[in-house]
Amino acid sequence: MTKMIMRGVQDIKTRSGSADEGAIPYKAYMKLSILEMEKFRRGKEKQSALERVQKIDQRFQDIEVARQEIMTGLEAKGIRRRSVPGLPGIEETPKTAPRATTGPFKIRY
């Protein structure tokens, strides 16, 4: 006859840790709620960024209108347009002649 081995409480195998994370309902709902909160927060960030871009575009238009009013007022007084760097339609005239030499630039100490 074989000897029977007595086992105690330490030998009982548990199933903790073997459960799937998605199988536990409250964890799945928690993940869903976190995703929904992030989606809402990102939507608010996007809306805020679009509003800022719209305000910047509006300011560009206001600046252009104000510039046109000033230029029209100057022309009405008989002041001719001068070349302004960076503005379309107005050509710049070079103030200095280009260098005649093509040699290197030397500095003497």
C-alpha positions as CSV (number, residue, x, y, z in Angstrom):
1,M,0.0,0.0,0.0
2,T,1.3,3.5,-0.9
3,K,1.7,6.1,1.7
4,M,-0.8,9.0,1.4
5,I,0.8,12.4,1.5
6,M,-1.0,14.8,3.8
7,R,-1.3,18.3,2.3
8,G,-2.0,21.5,4.1
9,V,-3.4,25.0,3.4
10,Q,-0.1,26.0,1.7
11,D,-0.5,23.4,-1.0
12,I,-3.9,24.7,-2.2
13,K,-3.5,26.3,-5.6
14,T,-5.2,29.6,-6.2
15,R,-6.5,31.1,-9.4
16,S,-5.6,34.7,-8.6
17,G,-3.7,36.4,-11.4
18,S,-5.2,34.1,-14.0
19,A,-8.2,36.3,-14.7
20,D,-8.2,38.3,-17.9
21,E,-8.2,42.1,-17.3
22,G,-11.0,42.6,-19.8
23,A,-13.1,40.0,-18.1
24,I,-13.4,42.0,-15.0
25,P,-16.3,44.4,-15.7
26,Y,-15.3,47.4,-13.5
27,K,-11.8,47.5,-15.1
28,A,-13.3,47.5,-18.6
29,Y,-15.7,50.3,-17.7
30,M,-12.8,52.3,-16.0
31,K,-10.8,52.0,-19.3
32,L,-13.8,53.2,-21.3
33,S,-14.3,56.2,-19.0
34,I,-10.7,57.1,-19.2
35,L,-10.8,57.0,-23.0
36,E,-13.9,59.1,-23.1
37,M,-12.4,61.7,-20.8
38,E,-9.3,61.9,-23.0
39,K,-11.4,62.2,-26.1
40,F,-13.4,65.1,-24.5
41,R,-10.2,66.9,-23.4
42,R,-8.5,66.6,-26.8
43,G,-11.7,67.9,-28.4
44,K,-11.5,71.0,-26.2
45,E,-7.8,71.5,-27.1
46,K,-8.7,71.3,-30.8
47,Q,-11.5,73.7,-30.4
48,S,-9.3,76.2,-28.5
49,A,-6.5,75.9,-31.1
50,L,-9.0,76.5,-34.0
51,E,-10.4,79.6,-32.2
52,R,-6.8,81.0,-31.8
53,V,-6.1,80.5,-35.5
54,Q,-9.3,82.2,-36.4
55,K,-8.4,85.2,-34.2
56,I,-5.0,85.4,-35.8
57,D,-6.5,85.3,-39.3
58,Q,-8.9,88.1,-38.3
59,R,-6.1,90.2,-37.0
60,F,-4.2,89.8,-40.3
61,Q,-7.2,91.1,-42.1
62,D,-7.6,94.1,-39.7
63,I,-3.9,94.9,-40.2
64,E,-4.3,94.9,-43.9
65,V,-7.3,97.1,-43.8
66,A,-5.5,99.6,-41.5
67,R,-2.5,99.6,-43.8
68,Q,-4.6,100.3,-46.9
69,E,-6.3,103.2,-45.1
70,I,-3.0,104.7,-44.1
71,M,-1.6,104.3,-47.7
72,T,-4.8,105.9,-49.2
73,G,-4.5,108.8,-46.8
74,L,-0.9,109.4,-47.7
75,E,-1.6,109.3,-51.4
76,A,-4.5,111.7,-50.9
77,K,-2.1,114.2,-49.4
78,G,0.2,113.9,-52.3
79,I,2.9,111.8,-50.6
80,R,4.1,109.1,-53.0
81,R,4.7,105.6,-52.0
82,R,8.1,104.6,-51.0
83,S,9.6,101.2,-51.3
84,V,8.8,99.2,-48.2
85,P,10.6,95.8,-47.8
86,G,8.4,92.8,-47.8
87,L,5.3,94.3,-49.3
88,P,4.0,92.9,-52.6
89,G,3.7,95.1,-55.6
90,I,6.3,97.6,-54.4
91,E,9.8,97.2,-55.9
92,E,12.9,97.9,-53.9
93,T,15.7,100.0,-55.5
94,P,19.2,98.9,-54.5
95,K,20.9,101.6,-52.5
96,T,24.5,100.5,-53.1
97,A,26.2,99.1,-56.1
98,P,27.3,95.5,-56.0
99,R,30.9,94.8,-55.1
100,A,33.3,95.0,-58.1
101,T,35.8,92.6,-56.6
102,T,35.2,89.0,-56.2
103,G,38.2,88.3,-53.9
104,P,38.0,87.2,-50.3
105,F,37.3,89.6,-47.5
106,K,40.5,90.2,-45.5
107,I,40.8,91.6,-42.0
108,R,44.1,93.0,-40.8
109,Y,44.9,93.2,-37.1
